[in-house]
Amino acid sequence: MRIYKAKNYDDMSRKAANIISAQIIMKPDCVLGLATGSTPLGAYRHLVEWYEKGDLDFSEVITVNLDEYKGLTRDNPQSYYYFMNENLFGKVNIDKNRTYLPDGTEPDSNTACQKYNEILKAVGAPDLQLLGLGHNGHIGFNEPGESFSTETHCITLSEQTIKANARFFATEEEVPRQAYTMGIKTIMSANKILLIVSGEAKADIVKEAFFGPITPHVPASILQLHPNVFLVADEAALSKC
Ligand code: GLP
């Protein structure tokens, strides 16, 4: 794991966007695994800016997102489909037919997960997978305690994740209790992984995940076994390492 220490959130975002843009420039038809949450917002802003300047071309890029809330429609501002359109896809020249997320509107979990697994197999392993880190060490929506060998599956969100994500909803009750997520096995199949972390609130989990034992109780700890991980974190997030 290569660790890049950034000064602050903006520095982390710029460094992450640089790595993503290098991937796109080196392989214009690359498969990018993308993430949601508040952490990648700055990196997405930089990518949009560089696209607007004419430095980046997304026309051949394929994207696969990590996860989606079960039950949210695409026009729901809290859905990850909406998030991706709002923050990246709607602002660059990406072909929407080449962007994929699990279908949160599919009520049957088996169908939704099987369909997404088929898509992931068809597009192939991501050249670069972007990841954020949950406060309890989750990646995508793979919560603590799950097997490391999963593909796309339906997950019941932990109380901690519901509370952490409630800030995006009007009330905590509105946070969906389930989500479809790419599994750890699929995440680990990516050629390169770019993990971004910011803020003191994540300092304990960064230490536990990357400097502690590899255990399903801290899902991100499995990344210690991946040969090509770039951890870009700001000083606050690395303050306990
Ligand atoms: C959600 C997403 C994760 C993300 C995590 C952290 O649970 N499913 O992919 O990494 O939140 O979010 P944030 O970046 O807002 O701290």
Residues whose N, C-alpha, C, O or C-beta is under 5 A from the ligand:
A	BS01	GLP	A35 T36 G37 S38 T39 D67 G132 L133 G134 G140 F141
